[in-house]
Amino acid sequence: MFSVKIITPQGLYREVETSILNVVTTDGARGVLTNHVPLVCMLDIGKMSTIENGVRQEYAVNGGLLYFRNNQATILTDTCEHSSEIDVERAISAKQRAEERIADKKPNIDLQRAELALKRAMTRINVSGK
């Protein structure tokens, strides 16, 4: 087991004990187990999962940084939501708005921003399990 601290700009979001941490990095999926070698990596928008008291827990993470050393993981991220906290209707609405902006193709639309919004919404829907 090892400790995972999730920190957002609002402060400590959650601290858990887990046997495995799965994250999506900018280089792809990565799993961290107890006694993993020291690690620093950039997180992408995606699903993060842990095993807490034998139960898989899933979170939507909005990018950030993972630092692991001496069986202590620290995640710095703009936002993190546990699957039980996600407002699915809001996520579906955000997905539809992003898809409309992408399909619109107006010159004043920031396409990259719309694509990131779509990715965040899709992650939240996926993590919610709905």
C-alpha positions as a Markdown table, in Angstrom:
| # | Residue | x | y | z |
|---|---|---|---|---|
| 1 | Met | 0.0 | 0.0 | 0.0 |
| 2 | Phe | 1.0 | 3.6 | -0.5 |
| 3 | Ser | -0.4 | 7.0 | 0.0 |
| 4 | Val | -1.9 | 9.3 | -2.8 |
| 5 | Lys | -2.5 | 12.9 | -2.1 |
| 6 | Ile | -4.6 | 14.8 | -4.7 |
| 7 | Ile | -4.0 | 18.5 | -4.5 |
| 8 | Thr | -6.0 | 21.2 | -6.4 |
| 9 | Pro | -5.7 | 25.0 | -6.3 |
| 10 | Gln | -8.4 | 24.8 | -3.5 |
| 11 | Gly | -6.1 | 22.7 | -1.4 |
| 12 | Leu | -6.0 | 19.0 | -0.4 |
| 13 | Tyr | -8.8 | 17.3 | -2.3 |
| 14 | Arg | -8.3 | 13.8 | -1.0 |
| 15 | Glu | -5.7 | 11.5 | 0.5 |
| 16 | Val | -6.1 | 7.8 | 0.1 |
| 17 | Glu | -4.2 | 4.6 | 0.7 |
| 18 | Thr | -4.1 | 2.3 | -2.4 |
| 19 | Ser | -2.3 | -0.7 | -3.8 |
| 20 | Ile | -2.3 | 0.6 | -7.4 |
| 21 | Leu | -2.6 | 3.9 | -9.1 |
| 22 | Asn | -3.5 | 4.1 | -12.8 |
| 23 | Val | -3.3 | 7.4 | -14.6 |
| 24 | Val | -3.3 | 8.8 | -18.1 |
| 25 | Thr | -0.1 | 10.7 | -18.8 |
| 26 | Thr | 0.9 | 12.8 | -21.9 |
| 27 | Asp | 2.9 | 9.7 | -22.9 |
| 28 | Gly | 0.0 | 7.2 | -22.4 |
| 29 | Ala | -1.4 | 5.1 | -19.6 |
| 30 | Arg | 0.8 | 4.4 | -16.6 |
| 31 | Gly | 0.3 | 2.2 | -13.6 |
| 32 | Val | 2.2 | 2.7 | -10.3 |
| 33 | Leu | 2.5 | -0.1 | -7.6 |
| 34 | Thr | 4.0 | -0.1 | -4.1 |
| 35 | Asn | 7.8 | 0.4 | -4.2 |
| 36 | His | 7.8 | 1.8 | -7.7 |
| 37 | Val | 10.9 | 3.7 | -8.7 |
| 38 | Pro | 10.8 | 7.5 | -8.2 |
| 39 | Leu | 8.7 | 9.0 | -11.0 |
| 40 | Val | 7.6 | 12.5 | -12.2 |
| 41 | Cys | 5.2 | 12.7 | -15.2 |
| 42 | Met | 2.7 | 15.1 | -16.7 |
| 43 | Leu | -0.9 | 14.0 | -16.5 |
| 44 | Asp | -3.3 | 14.3 | -19.4 |
| 45 | Ile | -7.0 | 14.8 | -19.1 |
| 46 | Gly | -8.3 | 11.4 | -18.3 |
| 47 | Lys | -9.5 | 8.7 | -15.9 |
| 48 | Met | -7.5 | 8.0 | -12.7 |
| 49 | Ser | -8.2 | 4.9 | -10.7 |
| 50 | Thr | -7.1 | 3.5 | -7.4 |
| 51 | Ile | -7.9 | 0.4 | -5.3 |
| 52 | Glu | -9.0 | 1.6 | -1.9 |
| 53 | Asn | -10.0 | -1.1 | 0.7 |
| 54 | Gly | -10.3 | -3.6 | -2.1 |
| 55 | Val | -12.7 | -1.4 | -4.1 |
| 56 | Arg | -11.8 | 0.3 | -7.4 |
| 57 | Gln | -12.4 | 4.0 | -7.2 |
| 58 | Glu | -12.4 | 6.2 | -10.3 |
| 59 | Tyr | -11.7 | 9.9 | -10.7 |
| 60 | Ala | -11.8 | 12.4 | -13.6 |
| 61 | Val | -8.5 | 14.4 | -13.6 |
| 62 | Asn | -8.0 | 17.5 | -15.6 |
| 63 | Gly | -4.3 | 17.1 | -16.4 |
| 64 | Gly | -1.5 | 18.0 | -14.0 |
| 65 | Leu | 1.6 | 16.4 | -12.5 |
| 66 | Leu | 2.3 | 13.1 | -10.7 |
| 67 | Tyr | 5.2 | 12.8 | -8.4 |
| 68 | Phe | 6.0 | 9.5 | -6.8 |
| 69 | Arg | 8.8 | 8.8 | -4.3 |
| 70 | Asn | 9.2 | 6.6 | -1.1 |
| 71 | Asn | 5.6 | 5.1 | -1.5 |
| 72 | Gln | 4.1 | 8.6 | -1.5 |
| 73 | Ala | 2.3 | 9.8 | -4.7 |
| 74 | Thr | 1.4 | 13.5 | -5.0 |
| 75 | Ile | -1.0 | 14.6 | -7.8 |
| 76 | Leu | -1.2 | 18.3 | -8.6 |
| 77 | Thr | -4.2 | 19.1 | -10.8 |
| 78 | Asp | -6.5 | 21.9 | -11.7 |
| 79 | Thr | -9.6 | 19.7 | -11.0 |
| 80 | Cys | -10.4 | 16.2 | -9.8 |
| 81 | Glu | -13.8 | 14.6 | -9.3 |
| 82 | His | -14.7 | 11.2 | -7.9 |
| 83 | Ser | -17.1 | 9.3 | -10.0 |
| 84 | Ser | -19.8 | 9.8 | -7.4 |
| 85 | Glu | -19.5 | 13.6 | -7.5 |
| 86 | Ile | -19.9 | 14.0 | -11.3 |
| 87 | Asp | -23.0 | 15.8 | -12.5 |
| 88 | Val | -23.7 | 13.7 | -15.6 |
| 89 | Glu | -26.3 | 16.0 | -17.1 |
| 90 | Arg | -23.9 | 18.9 | -16.9 |
| 91 | Ala | -21.2 | 16.8 | -18.5 |
| 92 | Ile | -23.5 | 15.7 | -21.3 |
| 93 | Ser | -24.5 | 19.3 | -21.9 |
| 94 | Ala | -20.8 | 20.4 | -22.0 |
| 95 | Lys | -20.1 | 17.6 | -24.5 |
| 96 | Gln | -22.9 | 18.8 | -26.8 |
| 97 | Arg | -21.8 | 22.4 | -26.6 |
| 98 | Ala | -18.2 | 21.4 | -27.4 |
| 99 | Glu | -19.3 | 19.2 | -30.4 |
| 100 | Glu | -21.4 | 22.1 | -31.7 |
| 101 | Arg | -18.5 | 24.5 | -31.5 |
| 102 | Ile | -16.2 | 22.0 | -33.3 |
| 103 | Ala | -18.8 | 21.4 | -36.0 |
| 104 | Asp | -19.5 | 25.1 | -36.4 |
| 105 | Lys | -16.1 | 25.8 | -37.9 |
| 106 | Lys | -16.5 | 29.6 | -37.5 |
| 107 | Pro | -13.2 | 31.5 | -37.7 |
| 108 | Asn | -13.7 | 33.1 | -34.3 |
| 109 | Ile | -14.0 | 29.6 | -32.6 |
| 110 | Asp | -10.9 | 28.5 | -30.6 |
| 111 | Leu | -10.8 | 24.9 | -32.0 |
| 112 | Gln | -8.2 | 23.7 | -29.5 |
| 113 | Arg | -10.2 | 25.0 | -26.6 |
| 114 | Ala | -13.3 | 23.3 | -27.9 |
| 115 | Glu | -11.5 | 20.0 | -28.3 |
| 116 | Leu | -10.1 | 20.1 | -24.8 |
| 117 | Ala | -13.6 | 20.9 | -23.5 |
| 118 | Leu | -14.9 | 17.8 | -25.4 |
| 119 | Lys | -12.2 | 15.7 | -23.9 |
| 120 | Arg | -12.9 | 16.8 | -20.4 |
| 121 | Ala | -16.7 | 16.2 | -20.8 |
| 122 | Met | -16.1 | 12.7 | -22.4 |
| 123 | Thr | -13.8 | 11.8 | -19.5 |
| 124 | Arg | -16.4 | 12.9 | -16.9 |
| 125 | Ile | -19.1 | 10.9 | -18.6 |
| 126 | Asn | -16.9 | 7.9 | -18.9 |
| 127 | Val | -15.8 | 8.1 | -15.2 |
| 128 | Ser | -19.4 | 8.5 | -14.0 |
| 129 | Gly | -20.2 | 5.1 | -15.5 |
| 130 | Lys | -23.3 | 6.5 | -17.2 |
